[in-house]
Amino acid sequence: MTEITGSTTDSVPALTTDPVPEWERRFRAPRVSLPDWAEDAPDRALFVSNATGTYELYAWDRSTGEQRQVTDRPNGTTDGILTPDGETIWWFNDTDGDEFGVWMRQPFHGGNGSGRAADEPAAPGLAPSYPAGLAIGRDGTAVVGRSTDEDGTTIHVVRPGAPPVEIYRHRESAGVGDLSHDGTLIALEHTEHGDAMHSALRVVRQDGTTVAELDDTKGGTQELGLSVLGFAPVAGDTRLLVGHQRRGRWEPMIWDPVAGTETNLAIDLPGDVGAEWYPDGSALLIVHGFEARSDLWRYEPATDSAPVRVETPAGSVSGATARPDGTVEYLWSSAAQPPAVRSTTGAVVLDPPGAKAPASVPVEDVWVDGPGGRIHALVQRPAAPAEGPFPTVFEIHGGPTWHDSDAFASGPAAWVDHGYAVVRVNYRGSTGYGRAWTDALKHRVGLIELEDIAAVREWAVKSGLADPAKLVLAGGSWGGYLTLLGLGTQPEDWALGLAAVPVADYVTAYHDEMEALKAMDRTLLGGTPEEVPERFEASSPLTYVDAVRAPVYISAGVNDPRCPIRQVENYVDRLKARQAVHEVYRYDAGHGSLVVEERIKQVRLELDFARRHLG
């Protein structure tokens, strides 16, 4: 057994003689997010980049080309927003990744002659909390959502120079969706009905009085979800774009809470459909996801004509925005090609300086019949040798309401570089395959997903892809949870386990995690550990820890509010007690790290653990 305490300067033996192997260069290559621009000052933008080796916020004046680093913290910063006039940047200040903190602000252009600015509290009078949404109006008024274990969700109106005014409070999870163009209407998502997977909507005025409700969780055989996509960006327009699940998938409609009207949209595309407004409100930019890939369309509600394709390469669009001149900018990648911010003009919008990330190999699509229906998996094979069987890593995605896609990912590419095949499974509970597939994850939590993973594992072995003696179960967050649960419930199937920031002891995790995740667990399992103890026991990796036979590597952030450290220690103590082969790496951050060298170190430790135990 090995215990490792983390820091970004710790030395770990290299796995190759190349001083900078390709897999490390992928992590270190400068990256940028899709720039978010100010509604009334579109030349002012905010983006995230790892240019300094840590993911931080950057301001970009597109009219001059000037870029300025906004935040500079040891463990990084990614949550920020521009005010509509582009004059001010709000950013969320937590402690070493614990996600608990306050909003700060600084001028867009900095100040003090050095390009940096002194930050100040953006919402004085509001105590630290977990964030639950933020919307900022044109007059400087902000609507701030907060979540704490003591109060549940509270929402506050913060006017310049005035103390915050609470307009909403409820024990269940909720959040700020959007603020209308004139600032008079606030759209909220809430789960007062107790189902954290399916939100209802409420539109209120700034004094908290209700204008209208939209709730698809009542009156049907199944509860359906709603989401806020945004108010129309036009003065005097009270239309709200919302996402709904009424036809078995996510798709948009237009709801006018003042007029009391709903407008269905004729967008007949397979898979899930998201949308946002074009800046003049005349059209919608459609982001369409289907079978692990995504593309873009333009749709004009007034004409009710068919959507028109916005040309993008094959792969995944992880963000898109329509600019005032009608062009569309989007962040694109594929499993083989690294991400880039592109425009429909053909230009690369934002190209960070420095060495580019090396390419990887494309994914293959595999469909496997499982106990709950056809399962979609994405497979990457090493370039050499040409034929399997290969040692194979089942890299399980987190969420659980998420999905793997044909998008660039440095982690899987590192395994491929070292001769492993990588299989990623979009198990029941994953998004992108319809409401029924996502909602199948109830009560038998964890066990359902592992049935699908087992079906794909069987295919991988029978097809000749995977060496059955060298099968690795791996993942982070929910994927780390499924890794530990799978090692205990399927002990003969896996030769090795790699679990990052996992749920390991479900009962302790429930009591220690943030309030919003408690609500999700109550939804998934049907109650609290005291109300349904048998379900928590059946779904907890700790229940099966004595059955684990494979060597286990666990990494955990000591400040993690989602998969807290105490429940990981409970699991590790049980491994220690039976002298099971395991290693533990603890690092000073939260639910993952925003520091590039820390990410590289963690992958290096996993690769080395696999090399030593698989040969």
C-alpha positions as CSV (number, residue, x, y, z in Angstrom):
1,M,0.0,0.0,0.0
2,T,1.3,3.5,-0.9
3,E,0.0,6.8,0.3
4,I,1.0,10.0,-1.6
5,T,0.4,13.6,-0.6
6,G,0.2,15.9,-3.6
7,S,1.9,19.0,-4.8
8,T,2.6,20.2,-8.3
9,T,6.3,20.0,-7.7
10,D,6.5,16.4,-6.6
11,S,8.7,14.2,-8.7
12,V,7.2,11.1,-10.4
13,P,9.3,8.7,-12.5
14,A,8.9,9.3,-16.2
15,L,7.4,6.5,-18.3
16,T,9.4,7.2,-21.5
17,T,12.8,8.6,-22.5
18,D,11.2,11.4,-24.5
19,P,11.6,14.5,-22.3
20,V,8.2,15.8,-23.5
21,P,6.1,12.9,-24.7
22,E,3.0,13.7,-26.9
23,W,0.5,12.8,-24.2
24,E,2.0,15.5,-21.9
25,R,2.1,18.1,-24.7
26,R,-1.6,17.6,-25.2
27,F,-2.3,18.7,-21.6
28,R,0.2,21.6,-21.8
29,A,-0.9,23.0,-25.1
30,P,-2.6,26.4,-24.6
31,R,-6.4,26.2,-24.8
32,V,-9.2,28.7,-24.7
33,S,-12.9,28.4,-24.0
34,L,-15.6,29.9,-26.3
35,P,-15.4,33.7,-25.6
36,D,-18.5,35.1,-23.9
37,W,-19.3,38.7,-25.1
38,A,-21.1,41.6,-23.4
39,E,-24.6,42.0,-24.8
40,D,-24.4,45.8,-25.3
41,A,-20.6,45.9,-26.0
42,P,-19.9,42.9,-28.2
43,D,-16.2,43.7,-28.7
44,R,-15.6,43.0,-25.0
45,A,-15.3,39.3,-24.2
46,L,-14.3,37.0,-21.4
47,F,-12.8,33.6,-21.8
48,V,-10.9,30.9,-19.9
49,S,-7.4,29.7,-20.7
50,N,-4.6,27.6,-19.3
51,A,-1.9,29.8,-20.9
52,T,-0.1,30.2,-17.6
53,G,-0.4,26.5,-16.7
54,T,-3.5,27.2,-14.6
55,Y,-7.0,27.7,-15.9
56,E,-7.9,31.4,-15.3
57,L,-10.2,34.1,-16.7
58,Y,-9.0,36.5,-19.4
59,A,-10.6,39.7,-20.7
60,W,-10.3,40.4,-24.5
61,D,-10.9,43.7,-26.2
62,R,-11.7,42.6,-29.7
63,S,-11.5,46.1,-31.1
64,T,-7.8,46.5,-30.1
65,G,-6.8,42.8,-29.7
66,E,-5.7,43.4,-26.2
67,Q,-5.9,40.5,-23.8
68,R,-5.6,40.7,-20.0
69,Q,-5.4,38.0,-17.3
70,V,-8.3,38.8,-14.9
71,T,-7.7,36.2,-12.1
72,D,-4.6,34.7,-10.7
73,R,-5.1,32.1,-8.0
74,P,-3.0,29.0,-7.1
75,N,-5.9,26.6,-7.9
76,G,-7.4,28.5,-10.8
77,T,-10.7,30.2,-11.7
78,T,-13.3,29.4,-14.3
79,D,-16.6,31.0,-13.3
80,G,-17.0,34.5,-14.5
81,I,-19.5,36.8,-16.3
82,L,-19.5,40.2,-18.0
83,T,-22.1,42.9,-17.2
84,P,-24.2,43.8,-20.3
85,D,-22.3,47.0,-20.8
86,G,-19.0,45.2,-20.7
87,E,-17.6,47.5,-18.0
88,T,-17.3,45.0,-15.2
89,I,-16.3,41.4,-14.7
90,W,-17.8,39.2,-12.0
91,W,-15.9,36.1,-10.9
92,F,-16.5,33.5,-8.2
93,N,-14.0,33.3,-5.4
94,D,-13.9,30.0,-3.6
95,T,-11.2,28.4,-1.4
96,D,-8.9,26.0,-3.2
97,G,-11.6,24.4,-5.3
98,D,-14.2,23.9,-2.5
99,E,-16.8,25.8,-4.6
100,F,-17.9,27.7,-1.5
101,G,-17.3,31.5,-1.7
102,V,-18.5,34.9,-2.9
103,W,-18.7,36.8,-6.1
104,M,-16.0,39.4,-6.7
105,R,-15.7,42.1,-9.4
106,Q,-13.2,44.3,-11.2
107,P,-13.3,46.7,-14.1
108,F,-13.0,45.2,-17.6
109,H,-9.8,47.1,-18.4
110,G,-8.3,46.6,-15.0
111,G,-6.7,49.7,-13.6
112,N,-3.7,50.8,-11.5
113,G,-1.4,51.0,-14.5
114,S,-0.3,47.4,-14.4
115,G,-3.3,45.8,-16.2
116,R,-4.4,44.2,-12.9
117,A,-7.2,45.6,-10.8
118,A,-8.1,45.5,-7.1
119,D,-11.0,43.1,-6.7
120,E,-14.0,44.0,-4.5
121,P,-17.0,42.1,-3.2
122,A,-19.6,42.2,-5.9
123,A,-22.5,41.6,-3.6
124,P,-21.6,43.0,-0.1
125,G,-23.8,41.6,2.6
126,L,-24.2,38.1,1.1
127,A,-22.3,35.4,3.1
128,P,-20.3,32.7,1.4
129,S,-22.3,29.9,-0.3
130,Y,-22.3,27.5,-3.2
131,P,-23.4,29.4,-6.3
132,A,-26.9,28.9,-7.7
133,G,-27.0,31.1,-10.8
134,L,-26.3,34.7,-11.5
135,A,-27.9,37.2,-13.9
136,I,-27.0,40.9,-14.2
137,G,-29.2,43.7,-15.6
138,R,-28.5,46.8,-17.6
139,D,-29.0,49.1,-14.6
140,G,-26.4,47.1,-12.6
141,T,-29.0,45.1,-10.7
142,A,-27.9,41.5,-10.1
143,V,-29.9,38.5,-9.2
144,V,-27.7,36.1,-7.1
145,G,-28.5,32.5,-6.3
146,R,-27.0,30.9,-3.3
147,S,-27.1,27.4,-1.8
148,T,-26.1,26.4,1.7
149,D,-26.6,23.3,3.9
150,E,-28.4,25.5,6.4
151,D,-30.8,27.4,4.2
152,G,-31.2,25.4,1.0
153,T,-31.6,27.8,-1.9
154,T,-32.0,31.5,-1.5
155,I,-32.1,34.1,-4.3
156,H,-31.4,37.8,-3.8
157,V,-31.8,41.0,-5.7
158,V,-28.7,43.2,-5.3
159,R,-29.0,46.8,-6.5
160,P,-26.1,49.2,-6.7
161,G,-25.4,50.8,-3.3
162,A,-28.3,49.0,-1.6
163,P,-28.3,45.9,0.7
164,P,-29.3,42.6,-0.9
165,V,-33.0,41.7,-0.8
166,E,-34.1,38.1,-0.5
167,I,-36.9,37.2,-2.9
168,Y,-36.9,33.4,-2.8
169,R,-36.1,30.6,-0.3
170,H,-36.7,26.9,-0.3
171,R,-35.0,23.8,1.1
172,E,-34.9,22.0,-2.3
173,S,-32.5,23.0,-5.1
174,A,-33.3,26.0,-7.3
175,G,-31.3,28.5,-9.4
176,V,-31.4,31.7,-11.3
177,G,-32.1,31.1,-15.0
178,D,-32.1,34.6,-16.7
179,L,-33.2,38.2,-16.4
180,S,-35.3,39.9,-19.1
181,H,-33.9,42.6,-21.3
182,D,-35.5,45.4,-19.3
183,G,-34.6,43.7,-16.0
184,T,-38.2,43.4,-14.7
185,L,-38.7,39.6,-15.1
186,I,-36.6,36.9,-13.4
187,A,-36.8,33.3,-14.6
188,L,-36.1,30.7,-12.0
189,E,-35.6,26.9,-12.2
190,H,-36.8,25.1,-9.1
191,T,-37.4,21.6,-7.7
192,E,-39.8,22.3,-4.9
193,H,-41.7,19.2,-5.9
194,G,-38.7,17.2,-4.7
195,D,-37.4,15.7,-8.0
196,A,-34.0,17.2,-8.6
197,M,-33.7,15.7,-12.1
198,H,-36.8,17.5,-13.4
199,S,-37.0,21.3,-12.8
200,A,-40.1,23.5,-13.0
201,L,-40.0,27.1,-14.0
202,R,-41.3,30.3,-12.3
203,V,-41.1,33.8,-13.6
204,V,-41.1,36.5,-10.9
205,R,-40.7,40.3,-10.6
206,Q,-37.8,41.9,-8.7
207,D,-40.0,42.0,-5.6
208,G,-40.5,38.2,-5.7
209,T,-44.1,38.3,-6.8
210,T,-45.0,35.5,-9.2
211,V,-45.9,36.3,-12.8
212,A,-46.4,32.8,-14.1
213,E,-45.5,29.1,-13.5
214,L,-44.6,26.4,-15.9
215,D,-44.5,22.9,-14.4
216,D,-44.3,19.6,-16.4
217,T,-43.8,17.5,-13.3
218,K,-47.6,17.2,-12.6
219,G,-50.5,15.5,-14.2
220,G,-48.7,12.9,-16.3
221,T,-47.5,9.4,-15.9
222,Q,-43.9,10.6,-15.9
223,E,-42.3,13.8,-14.5
224,L,-40.8,15.9,-17.2
225,G,-38.1,18.5,-16.9
226,L,-37.9,22.1,-18.0
227,S,-34.9,24.4,-18.4
228,V,-34.3,28.2,-18.9
229,L,-32.6,28.9,-22.2
230,G,-32.9,32.7,-22.1
231,F,-35.2,35.7,-22.5
232,A,-35.5,37.3,-25.9
233,P,-32.7,39.8,-26.3
234,V,-35.0,42.6,-27.4
235,A,-36.4,45.6,-25.4
236,G,-40.1,45.0,-24.6
237,D,-40.0,41.4,-25.6
238,T,-41.2,39.1,-22.7
239,R,-40.7,35.8,-24.6
240,L,-38.7,33.1,-22.8
241,L,-36.9,30.3,-24.6
242,V,-37.2,27.1,-22.6
243,G,-36.2,23.5,-23.0
244,H,-38.8,20.8,-22.5
245,Q,-39.0,17.0,-22.6
246,R,-42.6,16.5,-23.8
247,R,-41.7,14.4,-26.8
248,G,-39.2,12.2,-25.1
249,R,-36.1,14.3,-25.6
250,W,-34.8,17.8,-24.9
251,E,-36.1,20.5,-27.4
252,P,-36.9,24.2,-27.3
253,M,-40.2,26.1,-27.2
254,I,-41.1,29.7,-26.7
255,W,-43.1,30.6,-23.6
256,D,-44.4,34.2,-23.0
257,P,-45.1,34.3,-19.2
258,V,-46.9,37.7,-19.5
259,A,-49.2,36.8,-22.4
260,G,-49.6,33.2,-21.2
261,T,-48.8,31.6,-24.5
262,E,-46.7,28.7,-25.5
263,T,-45.3,28.2,-29.1
264,N,-44.1,24.8,-30.2
265,L,-41.3,24.8,-32.7
266,A,-41.1,22.7,-35.9
267,I,-37.6,21.4,-35.4
268,D,-37.6,17.7,-36.4
269,L,-34.1,16.6,-35.8
270,P,-33.2,13.3,-34.1
271,G,-31.6,13.5,-30.6
272,D,-31.5,16.4,-28.2
273,V,-32.0,20.0,-29.4
274,G,-30.8,23.1,-27.5
275,A,-31.1,26.7,-28.6
276,E,-30.2,30.3,-28.0
277,W,-31.4,33.5,-29.5
278,Y,-29.7,35.4,-32.3
279,P,-28.9,38.9,-31.0
280,D,-31.8,40.6,-32.8
281,G,-34.3,38.0,-31.6
282,S,-35.3,37.0,-35.2
283,A,-33.9,33.5,-35.1
284,L,-32.6,30.7,-33.0
285,L,-29.2,29.1,-33.1
286,I,-29.8,25.4,-32.6
287,V,-27.2,23.1,-31.1
288,H,-28.2,19.6,-32.0
289,G,-26.7,16.5,-30.3
290,F,-27.2,13.0,-31.7
291,E,-25.3,9.8,-31.0
292,A,-22.2,11.4,-29.4
293,R,-21.8,14.2,-32.1
294,S,-23.3,17.6,-32.5
295,D,-23.9,20.2,-35.2
296,L,-25.5,23.7,-35.6
297,W,-28.7,25.0,-37.3
298,R,-30.5,28.3,-37.8
299,Y,-34.2,28.4,-37.2
300,E,-36.6,31.3,-37.7
301,P,-39.7,30.9,-35.5
302,A,-41.7,33.6,-37.4
303,T,-41.5,31.7,-40.7
304,D,-41.9,28.3,-39.2
305,S,-39.7,27.0,-42.1
306,A,-37.3,24.1,-41.7
307,P,-34.0,24.7,-39.9
308,V,-31.0,25.6,-42.1
309,R,-27.7,23.9,-41.5
310,V,-24.8,26.0,-40.2
311,E,-21.8,24.1,-41.6
312,T,-19.4,22.7,-39.1
313,P,-16.9,19.8,-39.4
314,A,-17.9,16.3,-38.1
315,G,-17.3,16.0,-34.4
316,S,-18.6,17.9,-31.4
317,V,-19.6,21.5,-30.8
318,S,-19.2,22.2,-27.1
319,G,-20.4,25.8,-27.3
320,A,-21.7,28.2,-29.9
321,T,-22.8,31.8,-30.0
322,A,-24.4,34.1,-32.7
323,R,-22.7,37.4,-33.1
324,P,-24.5,40.7,-33.9
325,D,-23.3,40.6,-37.6
326,G,-25.0,37.2,-38.0
327,T,-21.9,35.1,-38.0
328,V,-21.6,32.1,-35.6
329,E,-18.6,31.3,-33.5
330,Y,-18.2,27.9,-32.0
331,L,-15.8,25.7,-30.0
332,W,-15.2,22.5,-32.0
333,S,-13.1,19.3,-31.6
334,S,-13.1,15.6,-32.5
335,A,-11.5,12.7,-30.7
336,A,-8.7,13.0,-33.2
337,Q,-8.4,16.8,-33.5
338,P,-7.8,19.3,-30.7
339,P,-10.3,22.0,-29.9
340,A,-10.4,25.3,-31.8
341,V,-12.7,28.4,-31.6
342,R,-14.0,28.8,-35.2
343,S,-16.3,31.1,-37.1
344,T,-18.7,30.4,-39.9
345,T,-16.5,32.8,-41.9
346,G,-13.9,30.1,-41.9
347,A,-11.5,31.9,-39.6
348,V,-10.1,30.7,-36.3
349,V,-11.5,33.3,-33.8
350,L,-9.1,32.9,-30.9
351,D,-5.8,31.1,-31.4
352,P,-3.7,31.0,-28.3
353,P,0.1,31.3,-28.8
354,G,2.4,28.3,-28.1
355,A,2.8,24.8,-29.3
356,K,-0.4,23.0,-30.6
357,A,-1.7,19.8,-29.1
358,P,-0.7,16.7,-31.0
359,A,-3.5,14.9,-32.7
360,S,-4.9,11.6,-31.5
361,V,-6.8,8.7,-33.1
362,P,-10.5,8.8,-34.1
363,V,-13.2,7.0,-32.3
364,E,-15.2,4.1,-33.7
365,D,-18.9,3.7,-32.9
366,V,-20.0,0.4,-31.3
367,W,-23.6,-0.6,-30.5
368,V,-24.2,-3.4,-28.1
369,D,-27.5,-5.0,-27.0
370,G,-27.9,-4.6,-23.3
371,P,-30.5,-5.4,-20.6
372,G,-32.1,-1.9,-21.1
373,G,-31.7,-1.5,-24.8
374,R,-28.9,-0.7,-27.3
375,I,-25.8,0.8,-25.7
376,H,-23.6,3.2,-27.5
377,A,-19.9,3.0,-26.9
378,L,-16.9,4.9,-28.4
379,V,-13.7,3.0,-29.0
380,Q,-10.2,4.2,-29.7
381,R,-7.4,1.7,-30.7
382,P,-3.7,2.3,-30.6
383,A,-2.0,2.7,-34.0
384,A,0.4,-0.2,-33.3
385,P,0.1,-3.1,-33.1
386,A,-2.5,-3.2,-35.8
387,E,-4.5,-6.1,-34.3
388,G,-5.7,-6.8,-30.7
389,P,-6.3,-8.0,-28.2
390,F,-5.1,-4.9,-26.4
391,P,-4.9,-4.0,-22.8
392,T,-8.1,-2.0,-22.5
393,V,-9.2,0.9,-20.3
394,F,-12.9,1.3,-19.8
395,E,-13.0,5.1,-19.1
396,I,-16.4,5.7,-17.5
397,H,-17.8,9.2,-17.7
398,G,-19.1,11.2,-14.7
399,G,-22.3,13.0,-14.2
400,P,-24.2,10.7,-14.3
401,T,-26.4,12.9,-16.4
402,W,-23.7,13.5,-19.0
403,H,-22.3,11.5,-22.0
404,D,-19.1,10.8,-23.8
405,S,-18.8,12.3,-27.3
406,D,-16.6,12.5,-30.3
407,A,-14.6,15.3,-28.7
408,F,-10.9,15.7,-27.9
409,A,-9.8,14.4,-24.6
410,S,-6.2,14.3,-23.4
411,G,-6.8,11.6,-20.8
412,P,-8.0,8.8,-23.1
413,A,-5.4,9.9,-25.7
414,A,-2.6,9.3,-23.2
415,W,-3.7,5.7,-22.7
416,V,-3.9,5.1,-26.5
417,D,-0.3,6.5,-26.8
418,H,0.8,3.8,-24.3
419,G,-0.7,0.9,-26.2
420,Y,-4.1,0.6,-24.6
421,A,-7.5,0.5,-26.3
422,V,-10.0,2.9,-24.7
423,V,-13.7,2.2,-24.4
424,R,-16.2,4.8,-23.3
425,V,-19.7,3.7,-22.5
426,N,-22.9,5.9,-22.6
427,Y,-24.7,3.8,-20.1
428,R,-28.3,4.2,-18.9
429,G,-28.4,7.5,-17.1
430,S,-26.4,9.2,-19.9
431,T,-27.9,12.2,-21.7
432,G,-28.2,12.5,-25.5
433,Y,-30.3,9.3,-26.0
434,G,-33.7,10.4,-25.0
435,R,-35.5,11.0,-21.7
436,A,-36.2,7.4,-21.0
437,W,-32.6,6.4,-21.3
438,T,-31.6,9.2,-18.8
439,D,-34.5,8.6,-16.4
440,A,-33.8,4.8,-16.3
441,L,-31.3,5.6,-13.5
442,K,-33.5,5.3,-10.5
443,H,-33.3,3.3,-7.2
444,R,-30.8,0.6,-8.4
445,V,-28.3,3.4,-8.8
446,G,-24.8,2.3,-9.9
447,L,-25.9,-1.3,-10.5
448,I,-27.9,-0.3,-13.7
449,E,-24.9,1.5,-15.2
450,L,-22.7,-1.5,-14.5
451,E,-25.0,-3.9,-16.3
452,D,-24.5,-1.8,-19.4
453,I,-20.7,-1.6,-18.9
454,A,-20.6,-5.4,-18.4
455,A,-22.5,-5.9,-21.7
456,V,-19.9,-3.8,-23.6
457,R,-17.1,-5.5,-21.7
458,E,-18.4,-8.9,-23.0
459,W,-18.5,-7.5,-26.5
460,A,-14.9,-6.1,-26.2
461,V,-13.5,-9.5,-25.2
462,K,-15.5,-11.6,-27.7
463,S,-14.7,-9.2,-30.6
464,G,-11.0,-9.6,-30.0
465,L,-10.5,-5.9,-29.0
466,A,-9.7,-6.4,-25.3
467,D,-7.3,-8.8,-23.5
468,P,-9.5,-10.2,-20.7
469,A,-6.5,-10.4,-18.4
470,K,-5.7,-6.7,-18.8
471,L,-9.0,-4.9,-18.4
472,V,-8.9,-1.6,-16.5
473,L,-12.0,0.0,-15.0
474,A,-11.4,3.7,-14.6
475,G,-13.2,7.0,-14.2
476,G,-13.6,10.3,-12.3
477,S,-16.4,11.6,-10.1
478,W,-19.5,9.4,-11.0
479,G,-17.1,7.4,-13.1
480,G,-14.9,6.9,-10.1
481,Y,-17.9,5.8,-8.1
482,L,-18.8,3.2,-10.8
483,T,-15.2,2.0,-10.8
484,L,-15.2,1.2,-7.1
485,L,-18.7,-0.3,-7.2
486,G,-17.7,-2.4,-10.3
487,L,-14.5,-3.7,-8.6
488,G,-16.7,-5.0,-5.7
489,T,-19.7,-6.3,-7.6
490,Q,-17.8,-7.6,-10.7
491,P,-14.5,-8.7,-9.0
492,E,-13.6,-11.3,-11.7
493,D,-14.1,-9.0,-14.6
494,W,-11.4,-6.4,-13.9
495,A,-7.7,-6.6,-13.5
496,L,-7.2,-3.0,-12.2
497,G,-9.2,-0.1,-11.0
498,L,-8.4,3.6,-11.2
499,A,-10.9,5.9,-9.3
500,A,-10.6,9.6,-9.3
501,V,-12.6,11.8,-6.8
502,P,-15.1,8.9,-6.3
503,V,-18.1,8.3,-4.2
504,A,-16.8,5.4,-2.1
505,D,-19.1,5.3,1.0
506,Y,-22.5,6.5,-0.2
507,V,-24.0,7.1,3.2
508,T,-21.2,9.3,4.5
509,A,-20.9,11.0,1.1
510,Y,-24.6,12.0,1.4
511,H,-24.2,13.5,4.8
512,D,-21.0,15.5,3.8
513,E,-21.8,16.7,0.3
514,M,-23.2,20.0,-0.8
515,E,-27.0,20.4,-0.4
516,A,-27.8,20.4,-4.1
517,L,-26.2,16.9,-4.5
518,K,-28.2,15.7,-1.4
519,A,-31.3,16.6,-3.4
520,M,-30.1,14.7,-6.4
521,D,-29.3,11.6,-4.3
522,R,-32.8,11.7,-2.8
523,T,-34.2,11.8,-6.3
524,L,-32.0,8.9,-7.6
525,L,-32.5,6.7,-4.6
526,G,-36.0,7.7,-3.5
527,G,-35.1,9.2,-0.1
528,T,-32.4,9.7,2.5
529,P,-30.1,7.0,3.9
530,E,-32.5,6.9,6.9
531,E,-35.6,6.5,4.7
532,V,-34.2,3.9,2.2
533,P,-31.2,2.4,3.9
534,E,-31.4,-0.8,1.8
535,R,-31.0,1.2,-1.4
536,F,-28.0,3.2,-0.2
537,E,-26.4,0.0,1.0
538,A,-27.0,-1.8,-2.3
539,S,-25.5,1.2,-4.2
540,S,-22.5,1.9,-2.0
541,P,-19.0,0.7,-3.0
542,L,-18.2,0.3,0.7
543,T,-20.7,-2.5,0.9
544,Y,-18.6,-4.6,-1.5
545,V,-15.1,-3.5,-0.5
546,D,-14.2,-6.9,0.9
547,A,-14.9,-8.6,-2.4
548,V,-12.4,-6.4,-4.3
549,R,-9.5,-8.4,-5.8
550,A,-7.9,-6.1,-8.3
551,P,-5.3,-3.5,-7.3
552,V,-6.9,-0.1,-6.7
553,Y,-5.6,3.4,-7.3
554,I,-7.6,6.3,-5.8
555,S,-7.0,10.0,-6.1
556,A,-9.0,12.6,-4.1
557,G,-9.1,16.3,-3.6
558,V,-9.0,17.2,0.1
559,N,-11.4,20.2,-0.5
560,D,-13.9,18.3,-2.6
561,P,-17.5,19.3,-1.8
562,R,-19.0,16.8,-4.3
563,C,-17.2,13.6,-3.3
564,P,-15.9,14.6,0.2
565,I,-12.6,13.2,1.5
566,R,-14.0,11.6,4.7
567,Q,-16.0,9.0,2.8
568,V,-13.0,8.2,0.7
569,E,-10.9,7.6,3.8
570,N,-13.6,5.2,5.1
571,Y,-13.2,3.1,2.0
572,V,-9.4,3.3,2.1
573,D,-9.4,2.2,5.8
574,R,-11.3,-1.0,4.8
575,L,-8.7,-1.7,2.1
576,K,-5.9,-1.2,4.6
577,A,-7.6,-3.5,7.1
578,R,-7.5,-6.4,4.7
579,Q,-4.1,-5.4,3.2
580,A,-5.6,-5.1,-0.2
581,V,-3.3,-3.8,-2.9
582,H,-4.0,-0.1,-3.3
583,E,-2.5,3.3,-3.6
584,V,-4.0,6.6,-2.6
585,Y,-3.1,10.1,-3.8
586,R,-4.5,13.1,-2.0
587,Y,-4.1,16.6,-3.5
588,D,-4.9,20.1,-2.3
589,A,-7.8,21.0,-4.5
590,G,-11.5,20.3,-4.9
591,H,-13.4,18.1,-7.4
592,G,-10.4,17.9,-9.8
593,S,-7.7,20.4,-10.5
594,L,-7.4,23.4,-12.8
595,V,-3.5,23.2,-12.6
596,V,-2.1,21.6,-15.8
597,E,1.0,20.1,-14.1
598,E,-1.2,18.6,-11.4
599,R,-3.4,17.0,-14.1
600,I,-0.3,15.6,-15.8
601,K,1.0,14.3,-12.5
602,Q,-2.2,12.4,-11.8
603,V,-2.3,10.8,-15.3
604,R,1.4,9.9,-14.9
605,L,0.6,8.2,-11.5
606,E,-2.2,6.2,-13.1
607,L,-0.1,5.1,-16.1
608,D,2.7,4.0,-13.7
609,F,0.3,2.1,-11.5
610,A,-1.1,0.3,-14.5
611,R,2.4,-0.5,-15.8
612,R,3.5,-2.0,-12.5
613,H,0.5,-4.1,-12.0
614,L,-0.4,-5.2,-15.5
615,G,3.1,-5.5,-16.9
